[in-house]
Amino acid sequence: MKDDAMIAVFAKAFTSHSWSQGLGMAGLGDRVAKRNTRAGVDSIDKILDKAAFRARVEETAGKNTQDEAGAAVREFLAAWKRQDENPHD
């Protein structure tokens, strides 16, 4: 967990995506697919220290790297924060 690259690997591994599609109001409107990102952290504490991992994810995301790994970490952290705010979504 000391290596930022490994934090990005974990973030990618624990990130999942789903797609939903709305039909608009009363079935009218555009059919636009929406990508939903989830952080799979419900039982992460079984394999690593959840609090330490969260701290490292936040630290790594704050480094503002513009590469793919940095984007993956920021996307994962944003999904985790949304999940904290709305745990039943």
PyMOL CGO cylinders between C-alpha atoms (Angstrom):
from pymol import cmd
from pymol.cgo import CYLINDER

trace = [
    CYLINDER, 0.00, 0.00, 0.00, 3.01, 2.29, -0.02, 0.3, 1, 1, 1, 1, 1, 1,
    CYLINDER, 3.01, 2.29, -0.02, 3.17, 2.36, -3.83, 0.3, 1, 1, 1, 1, 1, 1,
    CYLINDER, 3.17, 2.36, -3.83, 0.77, 4.74, -5.61, 0.3, 1, 1, 1, 1, 1, 1,
    CYLINDER, 0.77, 4.74, -5.61, 0.70, 2.43, -8.63, 0.3, 1, 1, 1, 1, 1, 1,
    CYLINDER, 0.70, 2.43, -8.63, -0.65, -0.40, -6.48, 0.3, 1, 1, 1, 1, 1, 1,
    CYLINDER, -0.65, -0.40, -6.48, -3.34, 1.89, -5.05, 0.3, 1, 1, 1, 1, 1, 1,
    CYLINDER, -3.34, 1.89, -5.05, -4.43, 2.50, -8.65, 0.3, 1, 1, 1, 1, 1, 1,
    CYLINDER, -4.43, 2.50, -8.65, -4.45, -1.25, -9.32, 0.3, 1, 1, 1, 1, 1, 1,
    CYLINDER, -4.45, -1.25, -9.32, -6.64, -1.85, -6.26, 0.3, 1, 1, 1, 1, 1, 1,
    CYLINDER, -6.64, -1.85, -6.26, -8.91, 1.07, -7.21, 0.3, 1, 1, 1, 1, 1, 1,
    CYLINDER, -8.91, 1.07, -7.21, -9.45, -0.39, -10.68, 0.3, 1, 1, 1, 1, 1, 1,
    CYLINDER, -9.45, -0.39, -10.68, -10.10, -3.84, -9.22, 0.3, 1, 1, 1, 1, 1, 1,
    CYLINDER, -10.10, -3.84, -9.22, -12.74, -2.55, -6.81, 0.3, 1, 1, 1, 1, 1, 1,
    CYLINDER, -12.74, -2.55, -6.81, -14.50, -0.30, -9.34, 0.3, 1, 1, 1, 1, 1, 1,
    CYLINDER, -14.50, -0.30, -9.34, -17.47, -1.58, -11.29, 0.3, 1, 1, 1, 1, 1, 1,
    CYLINDER, -17.47, -1.58, -11.29, -19.74, 0.02, -13.86, 0.3, 1, 1, 1, 1, 1, 1,
    CYLINDER, -19.74, 0.02, -13.86, -23.36, -0.49, -14.79, 0.3, 1, 1, 1, 1, 1, 1,
    CYLINDER, -23.36, -0.49, -14.79, -25.58, 1.20, -17.32, 0.3, 1, 1, 1, 1, 1, 1,
    CYLINDER, -25.58, 1.20, -17.32, -29.13, 2.45, -16.92, 0.3, 1, 1, 1, 1, 1, 1,
    CYLINDER, -29.13, 2.45, -16.92, -31.45, 3.94, -19.46, 0.3, 1, 1, 1, 1, 1, 1,
    CYLINDER, -31.45, 3.94, -19.46, -34.31, 6.32, -18.93, 0.3, 1, 1, 1, 1, 1, 1,
    CYLINDER, -34.31, 6.32, -18.93, -37.22, 6.74, -21.28, 0.3, 1, 1, 1, 1, 1, 1,
    CYLINDER, -37.22, 6.74, -21.28, -37.86, 10.33, -20.40, 0.3, 1, 1, 1, 1, 1, 1,
    CYLINDER, -37.86, 10.33, -20.40, -41.04, 11.84, -19.03, 0.3, 1, 1, 1, 1, 1, 1,
    CYLINDER, -41.04, 11.84, -19.03, -44.11, 9.63, -19.57, 0.3, 1, 1, 1, 1, 1, 1,
    CYLINDER, -44.11, 9.63, -19.57, -42.12, 7.43, -21.90, 0.3, 1, 1, 1, 1, 1, 1,
    CYLINDER, -42.12, 7.43, -21.90, -41.19, 10.33, -24.17, 0.3, 1, 1, 1, 1, 1, 1,
    CYLINDER, -41.19, 10.33, -24.17, -37.84, 11.86, -24.82, 0.3, 1, 1, 1, 1, 1, 1,
    CYLINDER, -37.84, 11.86, -24.82, -34.40, 10.60, -25.59, 0.3, 1, 1, 1, 1, 1, 1,
    CYLINDER, -34.40, 10.60, -25.59, -33.24, 7.18, -24.59, 0.3, 1, 1, 1, 1, 1, 1,
    CYLINDER, -33.24, 7.18, -24.59, -29.90, 8.08, -23.10, 0.3, 1, 1, 1, 1, 1, 1,
    CYLINDER, -29.90, 8.08, -23.10, -27.78, 5.48, -21.37, 0.3, 1, 1, 1, 1, 1, 1,
    CYLINDER, -27.78, 5.48, -21.37, -26.15, 6.60, -18.15, 0.3, 1, 1, 1, 1, 1, 1,
    CYLINDER, -26.15, 6.60, -18.15, -23.01, 4.99, -16.77, 0.3, 1, 1, 1, 1, 1, 1,
    CYLINDER, -23.01, 4.99, -16.77, -23.05, 4.34, -13.03, 0.3, 1, 1, 1, 1, 1, 1,
    CYLINDER, -23.05, 4.34, -13.03, -19.80, 3.75, -11.18, 0.3, 1, 1, 1, 1, 1, 1,
    CYLINDER, -19.80, 3.75, -11.18, -19.70, 1.79, -7.93, 0.3, 1, 1, 1, 1, 1, 1,
    CYLINDER, -19.70, 1.79, -7.93, -16.94, 1.22, -5.42, 0.3, 1, 1, 1, 1, 1, 1,
    CYLINDER, -16.94, 1.22, -5.42, -16.99, -2.39, -4.26, 0.3, 1, 1, 1, 1, 1, 1,
    CYLINDER, -16.99, -2.39, -4.26, -15.88, -1.79, -0.69, 0.3, 1, 1, 1, 1, 1, 1,
    CYLINDER, -15.88, -1.79, -0.69, -18.59, -3.56, 1.29, 0.3, 1, 1, 1, 1, 1, 1,
    CYLINDER, -18.59, -3.56, 1.29, -16.36, -6.43, 2.41, 0.3, 1, 1, 1, 1, 1, 1,
    CYLINDER, -16.36, -6.43, 2.41, -12.96, -4.98, 1.53, 0.3, 1, 1, 1, 1, 1, 1,
    CYLINDER, -12.96, -4.98, 1.53, -11.98, -5.09, 5.20, 0.3, 1, 1, 1, 1, 1, 1,
    CYLINDER, -11.98, -5.09, 5.20, -11.69, -8.88, 4.88, 0.3, 1, 1, 1, 1, 1, 1,
    CYLINDER, -11.69, -8.88, 4.88, -8.60, -8.51, 2.70, 0.3, 1, 1, 1, 1, 1, 1,
    CYLINDER, -8.60, -8.51, 2.70, -7.05, -5.21, 3.78, 0.3, 1, 1, 1, 1, 1, 1,
    CYLINDER, -7.05, -5.21, 3.78, -7.29, -2.40, 6.30, 0.3, 1, 1, 1, 1, 1, 1,
    CYLINDER, -7.29, -2.40, 6.30, -10.21, -0.33, 4.99, 0.3, 1, 1, 1, 1, 1, 1,
    CYLINDER, -10.21, -0.33, 4.99, -9.30, 2.86, 6.85, 0.3, 1, 1, 1, 1, 1, 1,
    CYLINDER, -9.30, 2.86, 6.85, -5.65, 2.73, 5.76, 0.3, 1, 1, 1, 1, 1, 1,
    CYLINDER, -5.65, 2.73, 5.76, -6.68, 2.01, 2.18, 0.3, 1, 1, 1, 1, 1, 1,
    CYLINDER, -6.68, 2.01, 2.18, -9.14, 4.92, 2.18, 0.3, 1, 1, 1, 1, 1, 1,
    CYLINDER, -9.14, 4.92, 2.18, -6.43, 7.25, 3.48, 0.3, 1, 1, 1, 1, 1, 1,
    CYLINDER, -6.43, 7.25, 3.48, -4.03, 6.12, 0.75, 0.3, 1, 1, 1, 1, 1, 1,
    CYLINDER, -4.03, 6.12, 0.75, -6.72, 6.47, -1.94, 0.3, 1, 1, 1, 1, 1, 1,
    CYLINDER, -6.72, 6.47, -1.94, -7.44, 10.03, -0.80, 0.3, 1, 1, 1, 1, 1, 1,
    CYLINDER, -7.44, 10.03, -0.80, -3.73, 10.84, -0.69, 0.3, 1, 1, 1, 1, 1, 1,
    CYLINDER, -3.73, 10.84, -0.69, -3.11, 9.39, -4.14, 0.3, 1, 1, 1, 1, 1, 1,
    CYLINDER, -3.11, 9.39, -4.14, -6.16, 11.13, -5.62, 0.3, 1, 1, 1, 1, 1, 1,
    CYLINDER, -6.16, 11.13, -5.62, -4.91, 14.44, -4.22, 0.3, 1, 1, 1, 1, 1, 1,
    CYLINDER, -4.91, 14.44, -4.22, -1.65, 14.22, -6.14, 0.3, 1, 1, 1, 1, 1, 1,
    CYLINDER, -1.65, 14.22, -6.14, -3.53, 15.35, -9.24, 0.3, 1, 1, 1, 1, 1, 1,
    CYLINDER, -3.53, 15.35, -9.24, -1.72, 13.15, -11.71, 0.3, 1, 1, 1, 1, 1, 1,
    CYLINDER, -1.72, 13.15, -11.71, -3.21, 13.32, -15.19, 0.3, 1, 1, 1, 1, 1, 1,
    CYLINDER, -3.21, 13.32, -15.19, -2.45, 9.75, -16.23, 0.3, 1, 1, 1, 1, 1, 1,
    CYLINDER, -2.45, 9.75, -16.23, -4.87, 6.81, -16.47, 0.3, 1, 1, 1, 1, 1, 1,
    CYLINDER, -4.87, 6.81, -16.47, -3.96, 5.56, -12.99, 0.3, 1, 1, 1, 1, 1, 1,
    CYLINDER, -3.96, 5.56, -12.99, -4.73, 8.92, -11.41, 0.3, 1, 1, 1, 1, 1, 1,
    CYLINDER, -4.73, 8.92, -11.41, -8.07, 9.08, -13.20, 0.3, 1, 1, 1, 1, 1, 1,
    CYLINDER, -8.07, 9.08, -13.20, -8.94, 5.57, -11.99, 0.3, 1, 1, 1, 1, 1, 1,
    CYLINDER, -8.94, 5.57, -11.99, -8.16, 6.49, -8.39, 0.3, 1, 1, 1, 1, 1, 1,
    CYLINDER, -8.16, 6.49, -8.39, -10.23, 9.69, -8.56, 0.3, 1, 1, 1, 1, 1, 1,
    CYLINDER, -10.23, 9.69, -8.56, -13.17, 7.87, -10.16, 0.3, 1, 1, 1, 1, 1, 1,
    CYLINDER, -13.17, 7.87, -10.16, -13.03, 5.16, -7.49, 0.3, 1, 1, 1, 1, 1, 1,
    CYLINDER, -13.03, 5.16, -7.49, -12.85, 7.72, -4.67, 0.3, 1, 1, 1, 1, 1, 1,
    CYLINDER, -12.85, 7.72, -4.67, -15.80, 9.67, -6.07, 0.3, 1, 1, 1, 1, 1, 1,
    CYLINDER, -15.80, 9.67, -6.07, -17.84, 6.46, -6.26, 0.3, 1, 1, 1, 1, 1, 1,
    CYLINDER, -17.84, 6.46, -6.26, -16.85, 5.56, -2.70, 0.3, 1, 1, 1, 1, 1, 1,
    CYLINDER, -16.85, 5.56, -2.70, -17.92, 8.99, -1.44, 0.3, 1, 1, 1, 1, 1, 1,
    CYLINDER, -17.92, 8.99, -1.44, -21.28, 8.71, -3.25, 0.3, 1, 1, 1, 1, 1, 1,
    CYLINDER, -21.28, 8.71, -3.25, -21.75, 5.29, -1.66, 0.3, 1, 1, 1, 1, 1, 1,
    CYLINDER, -21.75, 5.29, -1.66, -20.99, 6.76, 1.78, 0.3, 1, 1, 1, 1, 1, 1,
    CYLINDER, -20.99, 6.76, 1.78, -23.66, 9.42, 1.22, 0.3, 1, 1, 1, 1, 1, 1,
    CYLINDER, -23.66, 9.42, 1.22, -26.27, 7.00, -0.20, 0.3, 1, 1, 1, 1, 1, 1,
    CYLINDER, -26.27, 7.00, -0.20, -25.45, 3.49, 1.01, 0.3, 1, 1, 1, 1, 1, 1,
    CYLINDER, -25.45, 3.49, 1.01, -28.62, 1.92, -0.38, 0.3, 1, 1, 1, 1, 1, 1,
    CYLINDER, -28.62, 1.92, -0.38, -28.31, 3.19, -3.97, 0.3, 1, 1, 1, 1, 1, 1,
]
cmd.load_cgo(trace, "trace")
